């Protein structure tokens, strides 16, 4: 795996953490935890998108 793929993968791990927190909130029926999980998921996906876009722009 090259450096670019590692960077994108780490950002996708953040999005995956958001999914885990969201499911945890659903299982324990805590609305606040679910909302935090959704926010982490959205933040991770946005960050992945913009970092991938910046890497592609630098490459060419």
Beta strands, then each sheet from edge to edge (+ up, - down):
end
